[in-house]
Amino acid sequence: MSQLTRHRWCLATALLVPWLVLASPGPLKLAGVAPAWAVLWLLPWALVDGPLSGALAGLGLGLVLDGLHLGPISEIPALALLGWWWGRMGRLGPPIERSFSLGLLALIGAALLGGSLLLQSLLAGGWPLLPALHTWLAQTLLTALLAPPLCSLQLLLWRRQTLGGRS
Amino acid sequence: MPPGRRQRLPALGGILQAWPWVLLLLALLAVRLSKGAGFADAYALLSRPFWPGSAQGEWLRSAEILNSQTRLSQLEVDNRRLRSLLQLQTGGKGMVSAPVISRQPGGWWQQLVIGSGALQGVRPGMSVTAPGGLIGRVASVTPSTATVALLTDPGSRVGVWVGRIQRHGLLTGIGTSRPLLRFLEKDPGVRPGDVVVTSPASTLVPPNLTVGVIQSVDERAVPATDAVVQLSAPLDAVDWVQVLVP
């Protein structure tokens, strides 16, 4: 399975996700809504390290983030599924490295993650539909906009690590 | 020259000599009728350099503030004593100040993380205030942090009281920056600008904490009137909060 986890510092970069969620930097918000940092980290990780590692990383991130947030809704199902799906894409297809492709995958990922949260919150009966849609759209758009620069950089770094490990 | 005309000339001359006095009399009459206009203004103009300066104004203001604080503390003591006599919830024993170390007032979760936790005596369910009023309740604690569910969180429900109309309502977070106040009856007579405080009968939060101001009212809401509340504490800019220890 995972070549990236052999490099401890690569795994340690996952700590950036809860840190960014907690720090919630103001300039990186759209209409008061932060991007889906978990998606921005998980996408390159899963593309480089495969479906099993991606799913496990999604599960781990989901556990941490659910611990940081209140309420019954969970990010675990969407993140685990996304990790597995992106891992399969990274393994089976040609290498994905174009900015547009990364942005599109992040858009779909953030939309799925937000959709799962939206569904859970509607089922739980807490959120009215309009504010939830506003949050969902803002987070999806912002994540897609940030994905090309951030995910390209991570892909570059991690592919170098895995290539270095093979050679 | 006719003798009659000679006699009228001195009278006209007398009037001409007396006209300044007539004018003065008229001016004094005007002063009398206008309650001192002119005199008071002239006095104000001349005495302006000797008016009390800003220092005296500050002294008066600080004296007024001191007076208000003293009255407030006396009223609080009275209020606490009366509430204990009525066996209602009291305002609490004290408060724990805590810095805000993470702020997420928007998005899927509307919460703050504060830098005081179980070690400082913070417990789940405690009320949290900021400059301006109540902002939420502690939802979970770790040894050194606590997570505060804001009033804007969709899971938040707090009983509130609108003093002007003497009506209770339920303040419900809807995921936006302004929570919704749901009244228990139709047409309670609420209007924008009414101040919302925590309910005197609430068992979850201390009574009479300022919450916010009614921003708009939807009287056509079903089954009862709804109102949007602008919170008085600025959630986006809160740096320090106080956790009320019951």
Interface residues (C-beta under 8 A of the other chain):
Chain A: V21 L22 A23 S24 K29 A31 G32 V33 A34 L68 H69 L70 G71 I73 G114 L117 S121 G126 W127 P128 P131 A132 H134 T135 Q139
Chain B: I101 S102 R103 Q104 P105 G106 G107 W108 W109 Q111 V113 A139 S140 T147 A149 D153 P154 G155 I174 G175 T176 S177 D236
